[in-house]
Amino acid sequence: MRRAITAIIAAVFATGIALAADTNEADYQVVPLPRQIDYIDGNSFILSSQTQIAYPAGDKAMERNAQFLAEYIKEVAGISVATTTAKTKGSITLALSKKIAGDEEYRITVKEKGVSIEGKPAAGVFYGIQ
């Protein structure tokens, strides 16, 4: 009986230490590891069959990126998502941004109402998708 109580106390103590640990450190298993990860409070984005992937109209490279992402989501999550040139609420938006310095750099922003993947050229967006 005494061993059981000691084991329970040890388990509770270990759980407390684990919960007190810095939760901002994680193994993201992303290569290369992002230069910066910012955490914000809020709810997660929920991927569903209603989600659409929006890309700039007339940009064939970005259209290929959108199709690639849609196929990847179908393969990994089993969810079919449509691609569109109209940004809608709850969409994953692929966009080009001159604010991003390098051709291979990207920025991913995840909020409850949508996801944005930005790159300077379409290749940067593709790296963000991967």
C-alpha positions as CSV (number, residue, x, y, z in Angstrom):
1,M,0.0,0.0,0.0
2,R,2.8,2.4,0.9
3,R,4.5,1.7,-2.5
4,A,1.3,2.5,-4.3
5,I,0.9,5.8,-2.5
6,T,4.6,6.7,-3.2
7,A,4.1,5.8,-6.9
8,I,1.0,8.0,-7.1
9,I,2.8,11.0,-5.5
10,A,5.8,10.5,-7.8
11,A,3.5,10.4,-10.8
12,V,1.7,13.6,-9.7
13,F,5.1,15.3,-9.1
14,A,6.4,14.3,-12.5
15,T,3.2,15.5,-14.2
16,G,3.5,18.9,-12.4
17,I,7.1,19.2,-13.7
18,A,6.0,18.3,-17.2
19,L,3.2,20.9,-17.2
20,A,5.5,23.6,-15.8
21,A,8.0,23.0,-18.7
22,D,8.1,25.6,-21.4
23,T,5.5,24.5,-23.9
24,N,6.8,26.8,-26.6
25,E,9.6,24.4,-27.3
26,A,8.7,21.5,-29.6
27,D,10.1,19.2,-32.1
28,Y,8.3,20.5,-35.3
29,Q,10.1,17.9,-37.5
30,V,10.4,20.6,-40.2
31,V,13.6,20.9,-42.3
32,P,14.8,23.6,-42.3
33,L,13.5,24.7,-38.9
34,P,11.7,28.0,-39.2
35,R,13.8,31.0,-38.3
36,Q,11.0,32.4,-36.1
37,I,7.8,31.0,-34.6
38,D,5.4,33.4,-32.9
39,Y,2.6,32.0,-30.7
40,I,-0.7,34.0,-30.4
41,D,-3.7,33.3,-28.2
42,G,-6.8,32.1,-29.9
43,N,-8.6,29.2,-31.4
44,S,-7.2,26.8,-33.9
45,F,-8.1,26.7,-37.6
46,I,-10.3,23.7,-38.4
47,L,-9.8,22.0,-41.7
48,S,-13.0,20.7,-43.3
49,S,-14.5,19.8,-46.6
50,Q,-15.9,23.4,-46.7
51,T,-12.3,24.8,-46.7
52,Q,-11.1,26.2,-50.0
53,I,-7.6,27.0,-51.2
54,A,-7.5,30.5,-52.7
55,Y,-4.8,31.7,-55.1
56,P,-4.3,34.8,-57.3
57,A,-6.3,34.7,-60.5
58,G,-4.2,34.2,-63.7
59,D,-1.1,32.9,-61.9
60,K,-0.4,29.4,-63.2
61,A,2.4,28.7,-60.8
62,M,0.2,29.6,-57.8
63,E,-2.7,27.5,-59.3
64,R,-0.3,24.5,-59.4
65,N,0.6,25.2,-55.8
66,A,-3.1,25.3,-54.8
67,Q,-3.7,22.0,-56.6
68,F,-0.6,20.4,-55.0
69,L,-1.8,21.5,-51.5
70,A,-5.4,20.2,-52.2
71,E,-4.0,16.8,-53.3
72,Y,-1.7,16.6,-50.2
73,I,-4.6,17.4,-47.9
74,K,-6.7,14.7,-49.6
75,E,-3.8,12.2,-49.2
76,V,-2.9,12.9,-45.6
77,A,-6.2,14.0,-44.1
78,G,-8.7,12.3,-46.4
79,I,-10.5,15.7,-46.9
80,S,-11.3,17.0,-50.3
81,V,-10.9,20.8,-50.6
82,A,-11.6,23.0,-53.6
83,T,-9.3,25.5,-55.2
84,T,-10.6,29.0,-56.1
85,T,-9.4,32.4,-57.1
86,A,-11.9,34.1,-54.6
87,K,-10.7,34.5,-51.0
88,T,-13.4,33.3,-48.7
89,K,-13.8,33.1,-44.9
90,G,-12.3,29.9,-43.7
91,S,-9.9,29.5,-46.6
92,I,-6.3,28.7,-47.0
93,T,-4.9,31.7,-48.9
94,L,-1.8,31.4,-51.1
95,A,-0.3,34.9,-51.8
96,L,2.7,36.6,-53.1
97,S,4.3,39.3,-50.9
98,K,7.1,41.8,-51.6
99,K,7.6,42.1,-47.8
100,I,9.3,38.7,-47.8
101,A,13.0,39.1,-48.4
102,G,14.3,35.9,-50.0
103,D,13.0,33.8,-52.9
104,E,12.9,30.7,-50.8
105,E,11.4,32.3,-47.7
106,Y,7.8,32.1,-46.7
107,R,5.4,33.2,-44.0
108,I,2.6,31.0,-42.6
109,T,-0.1,32.6,-40.5
110,V,-2.7,30.4,-38.9
111,K,-5.8,32.0,-37.3
112,E,-9.2,30.6,-36.5
113,K,-10.8,32.2,-39.6
114,G,-8.1,31.0,-42.1
115,V,-4.6,30.2,-43.0
116,S,-2.2,32.4,-45.1
117,I,0.9,31.0,-46.9
118,E,2.9,33.8,-48.4
119,G,6.1,33.9,-50.4
120,K,7.9,36.4,-52.6
121,P,7.7,34.2,-55.7
122,A,5.5,31.2,-56.1
123,A,8.5,29.0,-55.2
124,G,8.5,30.5,-51.7
125,V,4.8,29.7,-51.3
126,F,5.6,26.1,-52.5
127,Y,8.2,25.8,-49.7
128,G,5.7,27.0,-47.2
129,I,3.2,24.4,-48.4
130,Q,5.8,21.6,-47.9
